[in-house]
């Protein structure tokens, strides 16, 4: 697997906008998408890639549901998916993580956050030819509540929520690492800056790392920051604090 995230520029996307092997996903709100969006972009939101359990946790879809969702967007093994949105809105990272979890490795992210005033915009919806999408689940990118409970003390757990949320209760041994510390303006900090930030928390490059927040959305932002900094062994706890607390497990 290549290193993630792979960033593409707006100029690159403009030059490749009509490439038939690109699927462009707008991860902003449906309202903003309907006003205008990058040419050929389809809308996809967090609500499309999650299912909510009895505790209110936002879990990844089942394999068959992922096949239907991504096939309906014309994605298959030949297509590269370009995702754009705003870096303070975690939709594009949760969607990108879901694609990686499903086994799709051709996933890139636009290197700047998009507003409705950017160039190359349209308000028309593209014609989409459905495909037969086949998932190849990448279990190494996800950890379940049961698995995490068994791994307490053996993994480095990072809490992507605010420090105030962390102080009100967190998963045992978790280290506070608010996702927004890794941002600058409307993009990520450099990989070097991110690596320095994580090393200051005494997080080794070879550590097994688990990211969580309330619902797994902010944690997906942190997940990609870690990959951008060169970390390899990173998992998203999509059940996150909502599922942990809902199951009455110990908190600190």
C-alpha positions in Angstrom: 0.0 0.0 0.0 1.3 3.5 -0.8 1.8 6.1 1.8 -1.3 8.1 2.8 -2.7 10.6 2.4 -1.7 11.4 -1.1 -2.5 15.0 -1.9 -3.4 16.4 -5.3 -3.5 20.1 -6.2 -6.4 22.0 -7.6 -4.3 22.6 -10.8 -3.7 18.9 -11.1 -7.4 18.2 -10.7 -8.3 20.8 -13.3 -5.9 19.2 -15.8 -7.4 15.8 -15.1 -11.0 16.8 -14.6 -12.3 14.7 -17.6 -10.3 11.6 -16.9 -12.7 8.7 -17.1 -10.8 6.8 -14.4 -11.4 9.5 -11.8 -14.3 9.6 -9.4 -14.6 13.0 -7.6 -16.3 13.1 -4.3 -17.6 16.3 -2.7 -17.7 15.6 1.1 -19.2 19.0 2.1 -22.8 19.4 3.1 -25.5 18.5 0.5 -26.6 22.2 0.6 -23.2 23.5 -0.3 -22.9 20.8 -3.0 -26.2 21.8 -4.6 -25.1 25.5 -4.7 -22.0 24.6 -6.7 -19.2 22.1 -6.8 -16.2 21.0 -8.8 -17.2 19.7 -12.3 -18.0 16.0 -12.4 -18.1 15.8 -8.6 -20.7 13.6 -6.8 -21.9 14.3 -3.3 -21.1 11.8 -0.4 -21.5 12.6 3.3 -20.7 10.9 6.6 -24.3 9.8 6.8 -23.7 7.6 3.7 -20.8 5.7 5.1 -22.0 4.9 8.7 -24.7 2.9 10.5 -25.8 3.9 14.0 -25.9 1.2 16.7 -28.0 1.0 19.9 -25.5 3.2 21.8 -25.5 5.9 19.1 -22.1 4.9 17.8 -21.3 5.6 14.1 -20.0 2.3 12.8 -18.6 1.4 9.4 -21.1 -0.2 7.0 -21.1 -4.0 6.5 -19.1 -5.3 3.5 -22.3 -5.8 1.4 -23.5 -2.3 2.1 -20.1 -0.9 1.1 -20.3 -2.8 -2.1 -23.7 -1.2 -2.9 -22.7 2.3 -1.9 -19.4 2.5 -3.8 -20.7 0.6 -6.8 -23.6 3.1 -7.0 -20.9 5.9 -7.3 -19.2 4.2 -10.2 -16.2 3.1 -8.2 -14.2 0.0 -9.0 -10.6 -1.2 -8.8 -9.6 0.8 -11.9 -10.9 4.2 -10.6 -9.0 6.7 -8.5 -11.2 8.5 -6.0 -10.4 12.2 -5.3 -12.1 13.5 -2.2 -12.4 17.2 -1.3 -14.1 19.2 1.4 -13.0 21.4 4.4 -10.2 20.3 6.7 -12.2 21.3 9.8 -15.1 19.2 8.6 -14.2 15.5 9.0 -16.5 14.1 6.3 -13.8 13.7 3.7 -11.4 11.9 6.1 -14.1 9.5 7.3 -15.1 8.7 3.7 -11.4 8.3 2.7 -10.9 6.0 5.7 -14.0 4.0 4.7 -12.6 3.4 1.2 -9.3 2.3 2.6 -11.0 0.0 5.0 -13.0 -1.5 2.2 -9.7 -2.3 0.4 -9.7 0.5 -2.2 -6.2 1.8 -2.3 -6.6 4.5 -5.1 -7.8 7.2 -2.7 -6.4 10.8 -2.9 -7.3 14.0 -1.1 -7.3 17.6 -2.5 -4.6 19.5 -0.7 -6.7 22.5 0.2 -10.1 22.9 1.7 -12.7 24.0 -0.8 -15.2 26.8 -0.6 -18.1 27.6 -3.0 -16.0 30.4 -4.5 -13.3 28.2 -5.9 -12.7 27.8 -9.6 -14.0 25.1 -11.9 -17.4 25.0 -10.3 -20.7 23.7 -11.6 -24.2 23.1 -10.2 -25.1 20.2 -12.5 -24.9 16.6 -11.3 -22.7 14.2 -13.3 -24.0 11.1 -15.1 -22.8 8.1 -13.2 -22.5 4.5 -14.5 -22.9 2.1 -11.7 -20.2 -0.6 -11.3 -19.9 -3.9 -9.4 -17.7 -2.9 -6.4 -16.1 -5.8 -4.5 -14.7 -5.0 -1.1 -11.5 -6.6 0.3 -11.8 -5.6 3.9 -8.6 -4.2 5.4 -9.0 -5.2 9.1 -5.6 -3.6 10.0 -7.1 -0.1 9.7 -9.9 -0.7 12.3 -10.3 -1.8 15.9 -13.6 -2.8 17.5 -14.7 -2.0 21.1 -14.1 -5.6 22.2 -10.6 -5.7 20.6 -9.6 -2.4 22.2 -10.8 -3.4 25.6 -8.4 -6.5 25.3 -5.6 -4.3 24.1 -5.5 -1.6 26.8 -1.9 -1.2 27.9 -0.5 -2.7 24.7 -1.4 0.0 22.3 -1.0 3.8 22.2 -4.5 5.4 22.3 -4.9 8.9 21.1 -8.0 11.0 21.9 -8.8 13.4 19.0 -11.4 15.4 21.0 -10.8 18.7 22.7 -8.8 18.8 25.9 -12.1 19.8 27.8 -13.8 16.7 26.5 -10.8 14.6 27.4 -10.7 15.9 30.9 -14.4 15.1 31.5 -13.6 11.4 30.8 -11.5 9.3 28.5 -10.6 5.7 27.7 -7.9 4.4 30.1 -4.3 5.2 29.1 -5.5 7.5 26.3 -3.3 10.5 25.4 -5.0 13.8 24.5 -4.2 14.8 20.9 -6.8 17.2 19.6 -7.1 16.8 15.8 -7.0 20.6 15.2 -3.4 20.9 16.5 -2.4 19.2 13.2 -4.1 21.7 11.0 -2.9 25.0 9.5 -5.4 27.3 7.8 -7.4 24.9 5.6 -4.9 22.0 5.2 -2.6 19.8 7.2 0.6 20.8 8.9 3.7 19.6 7.0 4.6 16.0 7.6 7.8 17.1 9.5 5.8 19.3 11.8 3.3 16.5 12.4 6.1 14.1 13.2 7.6 16.5 15.6 4.3 17.1 17.3 3.6 13.3 17.8 7.2 12.6 18.9 6.7 15.3 21.6 3.9 13.1 23.0 6.5 10.2 23.1 4.8 8.3 20.3 7.3 6.1 18.4 7.0 5.5 14.7 6.7 1.8 15.4 3.9 2.1 18.0 0.6 0.4 17.4 -1.8 3.4 17.5 -5.5 3.7 18.0 -7.4 7.0 17.3 -10.8 7.8 18.7 -13.1 10.7 19.5 -16.8 10.8 20.1 -18.0 9.1 16.9 -14.8 8.4 14.9 -15.0 11.4 12.6 -12.4 13.7 14.2 -10.4 10.6 14.8 -10.3 9.9 11.1 -8.8 13.3 10.6 -6.1 12.4 13.2 -5.7 9.0 11.5 -4.6 10.6 8.3 -2.4 13.1 10.1 -0.5 10.2 11.6 -0.1 8.5 8.2 1.1 11.8 6.7 3.7 12.0 9.4 5.0 8.5 8.5 3.3 6.3 11.0 2.3 2.9 9.7 0.5 1.0 12.4 -2.6 3.2 12.9 -6.2 2.0 13.5 -9.4 3.9 13.8 -11.8 3.1 16.6 -15.0 3.9 14.8 -17.2 3.1 17.8 -15.2 5.6 19.8 -16.1 7.1 23.1 -19.9 6.8 22.4 -19.7 3.0 22.1 -17.2 2.6 25.0 -19.3 4.7 27.4 -22.5 3.1 26.2 -21.2 -0.3 27.1 -20.3 1.0 30.6 -16.6 0.3 30.3 -14.1 1.9 32.6 -13.2 5.5 31.9 -10.6 7.8 33.5 
